[in-house]
Amino acid sequence: MGQLRKKIGLKFSSIIGSWVLIVLFAFFAIVVQYLIFFKKLTTDVINYAQYTVYLFILVDIALLVVFYVKFSINIPISLYEKGIFMKRKKTSIMYNEIATYYFAPASDNKMKSLIVEKMNQDKFVFDISYVGEDFVDIFQKDYIATFTNDVVEKVKHGFEVGFGIMSGRQQTVFKVFNTKGMAKNLTFADEFYICRDGLKYDDELYKWNNIRAGYDIQTGNIEIVDITDNQMILNTYFTYVEKGEFPFNIIDILVDEVKKNGGVVEEGSFESEEETSEVKNNDEGQADVDNQEVQVQDLSQVDARQEEDVEQELIQN
């Protein structure tokens, strides 16, 4: 899975510390109860000692409950260069298995949770308050580094790549009623497309050489402007967009390339998976035909030899 980026969960020292406290209070309760049972204490302190035992037992039970809750909530998660591994669930999410990911935004336009959907439609929700914003930053950087070149090449060779975006109504609803169920069942109301000639949005095509894209790292605000008339094409936050920063990184690359080269340059040949498999199947089919022809030729040669042998035997006889 590549290099380990971040590890989340209860630290070993925290687990040991919790168990030490639990065992310590249980030990004190047993010792005091022992002294009471065998009458090692004077009569005037036995009642106080018994209350002390009850107190130790209550504290011990409270510590056990707290430890159980913390252990249940703090799921060990390891973030690697090529994927995510959840140890307790024994589940891995490799980046090449991800169909999409998006965010459930908080009321201040920041991230509340990250939702990752695998190609088998399994969905995983990561609470930002638990995994931390740096978890998402690392995740996005590694995902961008893994797939940007492939997507850019597809766009250069005529493919259109679409990304969902929340409508204003969806943004308002999420700010008021932001539940885990809503986040997992989100369907984006709007969509924009990145293609070879430009950006498609609201049935309009905006050429790359007429676009200016801006991204505020601090706030996450994204602005895409048509410089021909200073019209705002998109003004949103990456938390409202499918795959967050990923599509805007691609837009930046294509806009910069147009500025440098005067257009999107198609580099080399590109074959989709379907085309590659079709060519492979054709090659395999042709190989089978060739093998069959060779086998027929071999059989015909064997038959010819057998006929010659029969003729020679008849002549000799």
C-alpha positions as CSV (number, residue, x, y, z in Angstrom):
1,M,0.0,0.0,0.0
2,G,3.0,2.2,-0.2
3,Q,4.4,4.5,2.5
4,L,2.5,5.0,5.7
5,R,1.2,8.6,5.8
6,K,-0.8,8.8,9.1
7,K,-2.0,6.4,11.8
8,I,-5.2,7.1,13.8
9,G,-6.5,5.4,16.9
10,L,-5.9,4.9,20.6
11,K,-2.2,5.0,21.4
12,F,-0.7,2.0,23.1
13,S,0.3,4.2,26.1
14,S,-3.3,5.3,26.5
15,I,-4.6,1.8,26.5
16,I,-2.0,0.7,29.1
17,G,-2.7,3.7,31.2
18,S,-6.5,3.0,31.2
19,W,-6.0,-0.6,32.2
20,V,-3.5,0.4,35.0
21,L,-6.1,2.7,36.5
22,I,-8.9,0.0,36.3
23,V,-6.7,-2.6,37.9
24,L,-5.4,-0.2,40.5
25,F,-8.9,0.8,41.7
26,A,-10.0,-2.8,41.7
27,F,-6.9,-3.7,43.8
28,F,-7.7,-1.0,46.3
29,A,-11.3,-2.2,46.6
30,I,-10.1,-5.8,47.2
31,V,-7.5,-4.8,49.8
32,V,-9.9,-2.7,51.8
33,Q,-12.6,-5.4,51.6
34,Y,-10.1,-7.9,52.8
35,L,-9.2,-5.8,55.8
36,I,-12.9,-5.4,56.6
37,F,-13.7,-9.1,56.2
38,F,-10.9,-10.3,58.4
39,K,-11.5,-7.5,60.9
40,K,-8.1,-5.9,60.5
41,L,-9.7,-2.5,61.1
42,T,-11.1,-0.9,64.2
43,T,-14.8,-0.7,64.6
44,D,-15.1,3.0,64.2
45,V,-13.5,3.0,60.7
46,I,-15.2,-0.1,59.3
47,N,-18.2,1.8,58.0
48,Y,-16.1,4.4,56.3
49,A,-13.9,1.7,54.8
50,Q,-17.0,-0.1,53.4
51,Y,-18.1,3.2,51.8
52,T,-14.6,3.5,50.3
53,V,-14.9,0.0,48.8
54,Y,-18.2,1.0,47.2
55,L,-16.6,4.2,45.9
56,F,-13.7,2.3,44.4
57,I,-16.1,-0.2,42.7
58,L,-18.2,2.6,41.2
59,V,-15.1,4.4,39.9
60,D,-13.8,1.2,38.4
61,I,-17.1,0.6,36.6
62,A,-17.1,4.2,35.3
63,L,-13.5,3.7,34.0
64,L,-14.5,0.5,32.3
65,V,-17.5,2.2,30.6
66,V,-15.3,5.1,29.5
67,F,-12.6,2.8,28.1
68,Y,-15.2,0.7,26.2
69,V,-16.7,3.8,24.6
70,K,-13.4,5.2,23.7
71,F,-12.2,1.9,22.3
72,S,-15.5,1.5,20.2
73,I,-15.3,5.0,18.8
74,N,-11.6,5.2,18.1
75,I,-11.3,2.8,15.2
76,P,-7.7,2.2,14.1
77,I,-7.2,3.7,10.7
78,S,-3.9,3.7,8.7
79,L,-3.6,6.1,5.8
80,Y,-1.1,4.9,3.2
81,E,0.3,6.3,-0.1
82,K,-2.0,4.1,-2.2
83,G,-5.0,3.5,0.1
84,I,-6.6,3.3,3.5
85,F,-6.7,0.4,5.9
86,M,-9.1,-0.1,8.9
87,K,-7.5,-2.7,11.1
88,R,-10.4,-3.6,13.3
89,K,-12.8,-4.1,10.4
90,K,-10.0,-5.7,8.3
91,T,-11.1,-3.5,5.4
92,S,-8.9,-1.8,2.8
93,I,-9.8,1.0,0.4
94,M,-7.2,1.1,-2.4
95,Y,-7.3,4.3,-4.4
96,N,-7.7,2.3,-7.7
97,E,-10.9,0.8,-6.1
98,I,-12.5,4.2,-5.4
99,A,-15.5,5.1,-7.7
100,T,-15.8,8.6,-6.2
101,Y,-15.5,10.6,-3.0
102,Y,-17.1,13.8,-1.7
103,F,-17.7,15.8,1.5
104,A,-20.5,16.5,3.8
105,P,-20.0,20.3,4.5
106,A,-20.4,22.0,7.9
107,S,-22.3,25.2,8.4
108,D,-19.0,27.3,7.9
109,N,-18.3,25.7,4.5
110,K,-15.6,23.5,6.0
111,M,-15.6,19.7,6.0
112,K,-17.7,17.7,8.5
113,S,-17.1,14.3,7.0
114,L,-15.4,12.6,4.0
115,I,-17.5,9.9,2.2
116,V,-15.6,7.4,0.0
117,E,-17.5,5.1,-2.3
118,K,-15.8,2.0,-3.8
119,M,-16.6,0.5,-7.2
120,N,-18.6,-2.2,-5.5
121,Q,-20.9,0.6,-4.1
122,D,-19.6,0.2,-0.5
123,K,-19.5,3.6,1.2
124,F,-17.3,4.7,4.2
125,V,-17.8,7.8,6.2
126,F,-14.8,9.4,7.9
127,D,-15.6,12.0,10.6
128,I,-13.3,14.9,10.2
129,S,-13.4,15.6,14.0
130,Y,-11.8,12.2,14.4
131,V,-9.4,11.7,11.5
132,G,-8.4,15.4,11.3
133,E,-8.2,17.8,8.4
134,D,-4.6,16.8,7.7
135,F,-5.9,13.3,7.0
136,V,-8.1,14.7,4.1
137,D,-5.2,16.9,2.9
138,I,-2.9,13.9,2.6
139,F,-5.6,11.8,1.1
140,Q,-6.4,14.4,-1.6
141,K,-2.7,15.0,-2.4
142,D,-2.0,11.3,-2.9
143,Y,-5.2,10.7,-4.9
144,I,-4.3,13.7,-7.1
145,A,-0.8,12.5,-7.6
146,T,-2.1,9.0,-8.5
147,F,-4.8,9.8,-11.1
148,T,-4.2,13.3,-12.5
149,N,-2.0,12.3,-15.4
150,D,-4.4,9.6,-16.5
151,V,-7.4,11.9,-16.4
152,V,-5.6,14.7,-18.3
153,E,-4.6,12.2,-21.0
154,K,-8.2,11.0,-21.4
155,V,-9.4,14.6,-21.7
156,K,-6.7,15.3,-24.3
157,H,-7.9,12.4,-26.4
158,G,-11.5,13.5,-26.5
159,F,-13.0,12.0,-23.3
160,E,-15.4,14.2,-21.2
161,V,-15.0,13.8,-17.4
162,G,-17.9,14.9,-15.3
163,F,-18.0,16.0,-11.6
164,G,-21.0,16.6,-9.5
165,I,-21.6,19.9,-7.6
166,M,-24.2,20.7,-4.9
167,S,-27.0,23.1,-5.8
168,G,-27.7,26.1,-3.5
169,R,-30.7,24.3,-2.0
170,Q,-28.5,21.2,-1.2
171,Q,-25.9,23.4,0.4
172,T,-28.6,25.1,2.6
173,V,-30.1,21.7,3.6
174,F,-26.7,20.3,4.6
175,K,-26.0,23.3,6.7
176,V,-29.2,22.7,8.7
177,F,-29.7,19.0,8.6
178,N,-26.4,17.3,8.2
179,T,-26.8,13.6,9.1
180,K,-24.8,10.6,8.3
181,G,-27.6,9.1,6.2
182,M,-28.0,12.2,4.1
183,A,-24.3,12.2,3.4
184,K,-24.2,8.6,2.3
185,N,-27.2,9.0,0.0
186,L,-26.2,12.3,-1.6
187,T,-26.9,12.7,-5.3
188,F,-25.5,15.9,-6.8
189,A,-28.1,18.2,-8.3
190,D,-25.7,19.9,-10.8
191,E,-22.7,18.7,-12.8
192,F,-19.9,20.2,-14.9
193,Y,-17.7,18.6,-17.5
194,I,-14.0,18.9,-18.3
195,C,-13.3,18.3,-22.0
196,R,-10.6,18.9,-24.5
197,D,-12.0,22.2,-25.8
198,G,-13.0,23.7,-22.4
199,L,-15.3,23.6,-19.4
200,K,-19.0,22.6,-19.9
201,Y,-21.5,24.0,-17.4
202,D,-25.1,24.9,-17.6
203,D,-25.2,23.9,-21.3
204,E,-22.4,26.4,-22.0
205,L,-18.9,25.6,-23.3
206,Y,-16.2,27.9,-21.9
207,K,-12.9,27.8,-23.8
208,W,-9.8,27.2,-21.8
209,N,-8.1,30.3,-23.1
210,N,-11.0,32.4,-21.9
211,I,-11.0,31.0,-18.3
212,R,-9.3,32.2,-15.2
213,A,-9.4,29.8,-12.2
214,G,-8.6,30.9,-8.6
215,Y,-8.4,28.8,-5.4
216,D,-8.1,30.2,-1.9
217,I,-6.1,27.6,0.2
218,Q,-7.2,29.1,3.5
219,T,-10.9,29.2,2.9
220,G,-11.3,26.6,0.2
221,N,-13.2,29.0,-2.0
222,I,-13.0,28.3,-5.8
223,E,-13.7,30.9,-8.5
224,I,-13.8,30.2,-12.3
225,V,-14.3,33.4,-14.4
226,D,-14.9,33.9,-18.1
227,I,-12.4,36.7,-18.8
228,T,-14.1,37.7,-22.0
229,D,-16.8,39.5,-20.0
230,N,-15.8,38.8,-16.4
231,Q,-18.7,36.5,-16.0
232,M,-18.6,34.3,-12.9
233,I,-18.8,30.7,-14.2
234,L,-18.4,28.9,-10.8
235,N,-18.1,30.4,-7.3
236,T,-18.1,27.6,-4.7
237,Y,-16.1,25.8,-2.1
238,F,-14.3,22.5,-2.8
239,T,-16.5,20.9,0.0
240,Y,-19.5,21.2,-2.3
241,V,-17.8,19.5,-5.3
242,E,-17.4,15.8,-6.1
243,K,-13.7,14.8,-5.5
244,G,-13.0,18.2,-3.9
245,E,-9.7,19.7,-5.2
246,F,-9.1,17.0,-7.9
247,P,-11.1,18.5,-10.8
248,F,-9.8,22.0,-10.2
249,N,-6.2,20.7,-10.3
250,I,-7.0,19.3,-13.8
251,I,-8.5,22.6,-14.8
252,D,-5.4,24.4,-13.7
253,I,-3.2,22.1,-15.8
254,L,-5.3,22.5,-18.9
255,V,-5.6,26.3,-18.6
256,D,-1.8,26.6,-18.1
257,E,-1.1,24.4,-21.1
258,V,-3.3,26.5,-23.3
259,K,-1.5,29.6,-22.2
260,K,1.9,28.0,-22.9
261,N,1.1,26.1,-26.1
262,G,-1.9,28.0,-27.5
263,G,-4.1,24.9,-27.1
264,V,-4.4,21.4,-25.5
265,V,-1.6,19.3,-27.0
266,E,-2.4,15.6,-27.6
267,E,0.6,13.5,-26.6
268,G,1.0,10.0,-27.9
269,S,-1.7,7.4,-28.5
270,F,-4.3,6.5,-26.0
271,E,-6.3,3.4,-25.7
272,S,-9.2,3.0,-23.4
273,E,-9.6,-0.3,-21.5
274,E,-12.4,-1.4,-23.8
275,E,-10.2,-0.8,-26.9
276,T,-7.2,-2.5,-25.3
277,S,-9.3,-5.6,-24.4
278,E,-10.9,-5.6,-27.9
279,V,-7.4,-5.6,-29.5
280,K,-6.2,-8.3,-27.1
281,N,-9.3,-10.5,-27.9
282,N,-8.7,-10.0,-31.6
283,D,-5.1,-11.0,-31.3
284,E,-6.0,-14.0,-29.2
285,G,-8.7,-15.0,-31.8
286,Q,-6.2,-14.6,-34.6
287,A,-3.7,-16.7,-32.7
288,D,-6.3,-19.5,-32.3
289,V,-7.0,-19.4,-36.1
290,D,-3.3,-19.6,-36.8
291,N,-2.9,-22.6,-34.4
292,Q,-5.8,-24.4,-36.0
293,E,-4.3,-23.9,-39.5
294,V,-1.0,-25.2,-38.3
295,Q,-2.7,-28.3,-36.8
296,V,-4.6,-28.9,-40.1
297,Q,-1.4,-28.7,-42.1
298,D,0.3,-31.1,-39.7
299,L,-2.5,-33.6,-40.0
300,S,-2.5,-33.3,-43.8
301,Q,1.2,-34.0,-43.8
302,V,0.7,-37.1,-41.6
303,D,-2.1,-38.4,-43.9
304,A,0.2,-37.9,-46.9
305,R,3.0,-39.9,-45.3
306,Q,0.6,-42.7,-44.4
307,E,-0.7,-43.0,-48.0
308,E,2.9,-43.2,-49.3
309,D,3.7,-46.0,-46.9
310,V,0.6,-48.0,-48.0
311,E,1.5,-47.6,-51.7
312,Q,5.0,-48.9,-51.0
313,E,3.7,-51.9,-49.2
314,L,1.3,-52.7,-52.2
315,I,4.2,-52.4,-54.7
316,Q,6.4,-54.7,-52.6
317,N,3.6,-57.3,-52.4
